[in-house]
């Protein structure tokens, strides 16, 4: 054991003993990064490079024309591109906040609170994992319509905030919290909300961050909601607009050139991809830090 004295499990600087890990990890990292590099390069290719043969992976003469064409195309529909972007940001923000709030509080109630029917409710949540989104489209539409939420931001976010997978994941984290810790907090006079905010949330931060990632990707990329629950074109979101671009069904435009539209689709793909990767990297870092420092002693 003496030879391990003074060595760190995760040194801050490179050590010669780590070269074997880099030999394996660097090629894997490069392989995983290839699709990301392709999406970025593809969005900045001029039309002649998009149709070049053999296809080119890296762009030679980058251009912003694809993004300009995308903005002009949105203006032709009568709704500026900034409006689509604003709608997506608002709906995603509302949806992610409500998904995290409802999932975490419901998981705490199902894990640590005592009430009749708790086991049945959890079994119903587990059963909900079996249903694909297409199987519940009609019940969701009827619910949104009867609540009077057609053509509203809440109508777009509400069908997506119920996350059975997220509830199951957060509950498993909370189940690992010792009951003695909660009982001692109650003896000190802490309310249920104080226990939830000061004890449960820090401990379950990795699971909550995961729920945030899943909710963001689900709501940001949703194209079903704008088609079902929104009639007003000014309330549509970016995924719906990009879908119409891909299908060549731009409102207010009678003719659509599929060849010229490839550059627009490349720019749209990058715009939809960037927030996802930023959100994932940011929250993944939070998850790793929390898992390393939030253990219960």
C-alpha positions as CSV (number, residue, x, y, z in Angstrom):
1,X,0.0,0.0,0.0
2,X,3.0,2.3,0.4
3,X,3.4,2.8,-3.2
4,X,0.0,4.5,-3.4
5,X,0.8,7.0,-0.7
6,X,0.4,10.6,-1.9
7,X,-1.3,9.6,-5.2
8,X,-4.7,11.2,-6.0
9,X,-7.6,9.4,-7.6
10,X,-8.4,12.4,-9.9
11,X,-5.2,14.5,-10.2
12,X,-5.6,18.0,-11.6
13,X,-2.6,17.8,-13.9
14,X,-1.7,15.2,-16.4
15,X,0.3,12.2,-15.0
16,X,2.2,9.8,-17.2
17,X,0.2,6.9,-15.7
18,X,-2.9,8.3,-17.4
19,X,-1.7,7.9,-21.0
20,X,-3.5,4.6,-21.4
21,X,-6.8,6.2,-20.6
22,X,-6.2,8.9,-23.3
23,X,-5.3,6.3,-25.9
24,X,-8.8,4.8,-25.5
25,X,-10.8,8.0,-24.7
26,X,-9.5,10.4,-27.4
27,X,-10.5,8.2,-30.4
28,X,-13.9,7.6,-28.8
29,X,-14.3,11.4,-28.2
30,X,-13.4,12.2,-31.8
31,X,-15.8,9.6,-33.1
32,X,-18.7,11.0,-30.9
33,X,-17.8,14.6,-31.9
34,X,-18.1,13.8,-35.7
35,X,-21.9,14.3,-35.9
36,X,-21.7,17.5,-34.0
37,X,-18.9,18.9,-36.3
38,X,-20.9,17.8,-39.3
39,X,-24.1,19.7,-38.2
40,X,-22.1,22.8,-37.5
41,X,-20.2,22.7,-40.8
42,X,-23.3,21.7,-42.8
43,X,-25.2,24.8,-41.6
44,X,-22.5,27.2,-43.0
45,X,-22.1,25.6,-46.4
46,X,-23.1,27.5,-49.5
47,X,-25.4,25.8,-51.9
48,X,-22.7,24.5,-54.2
49,X,-20.9,22.8,-51.3
50,X,-24.2,21.3,-50.1
51,X,-24.6,19.4,-53.4
52,X,-20.9,18.8,-54.0
53,X,-19.9,15.3,-55.0
54,X,-18.2,13.6,-53.4
55,X,-19.7,15.2,-50.2
56,X,-17.4,17.3,-48.2
57,X,-17.4,17.0,-44.4
58,X,-15.9,20.4,-43.6
59,X,-17.0,23.7,-45.1
60,X,-14.5,25.5,-47.3
61,X,-16.2,28.8,-47.8
62,X,-18.5,29.4,-44.8
63,X,-21.5,31.7,-45.3
64,X,-24.4,33.0,-43.3
65,X,-26.7,33.0,-46.3
66,X,-28.6,29.9,-45.0
67,X,-29.6,31.7,-41.8
68,X,-30.6,34.9,-43.8
69,X,-32.8,32.7,-46.0
70,X,-34.3,31.1,-43.0
71,X,-35.2,34.5,-41.5
72,X,-36.6,35.7,-44.8
73,X,-38.7,32.6,-45.2
74,X,-40.3,33.1,-41.8
75,X,-41.1,36.7,-42.8
76,X,-42.9,35.5,-45.9
77,X,-45.2,33.5,-43.7
78,X,-46.4,36.7,-42.0
79,X,-44.7,35.8,-38.7
80,X,-41.2,37.0,-38.0
81,X,-38.6,34.4,-37.0
82,X,-38.1,36.1,-33.7
83,X,-41.7,35.4,-32.8
84,X,-41.3,31.7,-33.4
85,X,-38.1,31.8,-31.2
86,X,-39.8,33.7,-28.5
87,X,-42.7,31.3,-28.4
88,X,-40.4,28.3,-28.1
89,X,-38.4,29.9,-25.3
90,X,-41.5,30.8,-23.3
91,X,-43.1,27.4,-23.7
92,X,-39.9,25.6,-22.9
93,X,-39.2,27.7,-19.8
94,X,-42.7,27.2,-18.5
95,X,-42.7,23.5,-19.2
96,X,-39.3,22.8,-17.7
97,X,-40.1,24.7,-14.5
98,X,-43.5,23.0,-14.0
99,X,-42.0,19.5,-14.9
100,X,-39.3,19.9,-12.3
101,X,-41.6,21.3,-9.7
102,X,-44.4,18.7,-10.1
103,X,-42.0,15.8,-10.5
104,X,-39.9,16.5,-7.5
105,X,-42.8,17.4,-5.1
106,X,-44.8,14.4,-6.2
107,X,-41.8,12.1,-5.8
108,X,-41.3,13.4,-2.2
109,X,-44.9,12.8,-1.4
110,X,-44.9,9.3,-2.8
111,X,-41.6,8.5,-1.0
112,X,-41.8,10.1,2.5
113,X,-45.3,11.1,3.2
114,X,-48.0,8.7,4.5
115,X,-51.5,8.8,3.0
116,X,-54.0,6.4,1.7
117,X,-53.6,5.3,-1.9
118,X,-49.9,6.2,-2.2
119,X,-49.0,2.7,-3.4
120,X,-51.8,2.8,-6.0
121,X,-50.7,6.2,-7.3
122,X,-47.2,5.0,-7.8
123,X,-48.3,1.9,-9.6
124,X,-50.4,4.0,-11.9
125,X,-47.3,6.1,-12.7
126,X,-45.4,3.0,-13.4
127,X,-48.2,1.8,-15.7
128,X,-48.0,5.1,-17.6
129,X,-44.5,4.2,-18.7
130,X,-46.1,1.7,-21.1
131,X,-48.1,4.3,-23.1
132,X,-46.5,6.0,-26.1
133,X,-47.4,9.6,-26.8
134,X,-49.5,8.8,-29.8
135,X,-51.8,6.6,-27.7
136,X,-52.9,9.6,-25.5
137,X,-53.2,12.3,-28.2
138,X,-57.0,12.3,-28.2
139,X,-57.4,12.4,-24.4
140,X,-54.8,15.2,-24.2
141,X,-56.6,17.3,-26.8
142,X,-60.0,16.9,-25.1
143,X,-58.4,17.9,-21.8
144,X,-56.7,21.0,-23.3
145,X,-59.9,22.0,-25.2
146,X,-62.2,21.7,-22.1
147,X,-59.7,23.7,-20.0
148,X,-59.9,26.5,-22.6
149,X,-56.1,26.4,-23.2
150,X,-56.2,26.3,-27.0
151,X,-53.9,28.9,-28.5
152,X,-52.0,29.5,-25.2
153,X,-48.5,28.8,-24.0
154,X,-49.8,26.7,-21.1
155,X,-51.7,24.6,-23.6
156,X,-48.5,23.7,-25.3
157,X,-46.6,23.0,-22.0
158,X,-49.2,21.3,-19.9
159,X,-49.4,18.0,-21.9
160,X,-45.6,17.5,-21.6
161,X,-45.0,18.3,-17.9
162,X,-46.2,14.9,-16.7
163,X,-43.0,12.7,-16.8
164,X,-43.5,9.2,-15.4
165,X,-39.8,8.3,-16.0
166,X,-38.7,11.5,-14.1
167,X,-41.0,10.8,-11.2
168,X,-39.8,7.2,-10.9
169,X,-36.1,8.4,-11.0
170,X,-36.5,11.1,-8.4
171,X,-38.5,8.9,-6.1
172,X,-35.7,6.3,-6.1
173,X,-33.2,9.0,-5.1
174,X,-35.5,10.2,-2.3
175,X,-36.0,6.6,-1.1
176,X,-32.3,6.5,-0.2
177,X,-32.7,9.4,2.2
178,X,-32.7,8.1,5.8
179,X,-36.0,8.7,7.6
180,X,-34.0,9.6,10.7
181,X,-32.7,12.7,8.9
182,X,-36.2,13.9,8.1
183,X,-37.5,13.1,11.6
184,X,-34.6,15.1,13.2
185,X,-35.5,18.0,11.0
186,X,-39.1,17.8,12.1
187,X,-38.1,17.7,15.7
188,X,-36.1,20.9,15.1
189,X,-39.4,22.5,13.9
190,X,-38.9,22.3,10.1
191,X,-42.0,22.2,8.0
192,X,-42.5,19.8,5.1
193,X,-41.7,22.5,2.6
194,X,-38.5,23.4,4.5
195,X,-37.5,19.7,4.6
196,X,-38.1,19.5,0.9
197,X,-36.2,22.6,-0.1
198,X,-33.2,22.3,2.3
199,X,-32.7,18.5,2.5
200,X,-34.5,16.7,-0.3
201,X,-33.6,19.0,-3.2
202,X,-29.8,19.1,-2.6
203,X,-29.7,15.4,-2.2
204,X,-31.8,14.7,-5.3
205,X,-30.1,17.4,-7.5
206,X,-28.7,14.8,-9.9
207,X,-32.1,13.3,-10.6
208,X,-33.7,16.7,-10.8
209,X,-31.0,17.8,-13.3
210,X,-31.8,14.7,-15.3
211,X,-35.5,15.6,-15.3
212,X,-34.6,19.1,-16.5
213,X,-32.6,17.7,-19.4
214,X,-35.4,15.3,-20.4
215,X,-38.1,18.0,-20.1
216,X,-36.1,20.5,-22.1
217,X,-35.4,18.2,-25.0
218,X,-39.0,16.9,-25.0
219,X,-40.6,20.4,-25.0
220,X,-38.0,22.2,-27.2
221,X,-38.3,19.6,-30.0
222,X,-42.1,19.1,-29.7
223,X,-43.9,19.4,-33.1
224,X,-47.2,17.7,-32.1
225,X,-48.4,20.4,-29.7
226,X,-48.4,23.3,-32.1
227,X,-50.2,21.2,-34.7
228,X,-52.9,20.1,-32.2
229,X,-53.4,22.9,-29.8
230,X,-52.5,26.0,-31.7
231,X,-54.6,27.6,-34.5
232,X,-53.0,31.1,-34.4
233,X,-49.9,31.2,-36.6
234,X,-48.3,33.8,-34.3
235,X,-48.4,31.3,-31.4
236,X,-46.5,28.5,-33.3
237,X,-43.1,27.4,-32.2
238,X,-39.7,26.9,-33.9
239,X,-40.1,23.1,-34.4
240,X,-43.5,23.6,-36.1
241,X,-42.0,26.2,-38.5
242,X,-39.0,24.0,-39.3
243,X,-41.3,21.1,-40.0
244,X,-43.3,23.3,-42.5
245,X,-40.0,24.2,-44.1
246,X,-39.0,20.6,-44.4
247,X,-42.4,19.7,-45.9
248,X,-42.4,22.7,-48.3
249,X,-45.7,24.0,-46.8
250,X,-44.8,27.5,-45.8
251,X,-47.9,29.7,-45.1
252,X,-48.1,32.5,-47.6
253,X,-45.7,30.9,-50.0
254,X,-47.1,29.2,-53.1
255,X,-43.9,27.8,-54.5
256,X,-41.1,26.1,-52.6
257,X,-37.7,25.2,-54.1
258,X,-36.5,22.0,-52.4
259,X,-33.0,22.4,-53.7
260,X,-32.5,25.9,-52.3
261,X,-34.3,24.8,-49.2
262,X,-31.6,22.4,-48.2
263,X,-29.5,25.3,-46.9
264,X,-32.4,26.6,-44.9
265,X,-32.9,23.1,-43.4
266,X,-29.2,22.9,-42.5
267,X,-29.4,26.2,-40.6
268,X,-32.6,25.1,-38.9
269,X,-31.1,21.9,-37.7
270,X,-28.2,23.7,-36.1
271,X,-30.5,26.2,-34.4
272,X,-32.6,23.3,-32.9
273,X,-29.4,21.4,-31.9
274,X,-27.4,24.1,-30.2
275,X,-29.8,24.7,-27.2
276,X,-30.0,20.9,-26.6
277,X,-26.3,20.4,-26.4
278,X,-25.7,23.5,-24.3
279,X,-28.4,22.4,-21.8
280,X,-27.1,18.9,-21.7
281,X,-23.4,19.9,-21.1
282,X,-24.4,22.5,-18.4
283,X,-26.7,20.2,-16.5
284,X,-24.3,17.2,-16.9
285,X,-21.7,19.2,-15.1
286,X,-24.1,20.0,-12.4
287,X,-25.0,16.3,-12.0
288,X,-21.4,15.2,-11.8
289,X,-20.5,17.9,-9.2
290,X,-23.6,17.1,-7.1
291,X,-23.1,13.3,-7.2
292,X,-19.5,13.9,-5.9
293,X,-20.3,16.2,-3.1
294,X,-23.9,15.5,-1.9
295,X,-23.4,12.0,-0.3
296,X,-25.0,11.5,3.1
297,X,-22.5,10.8,5.8
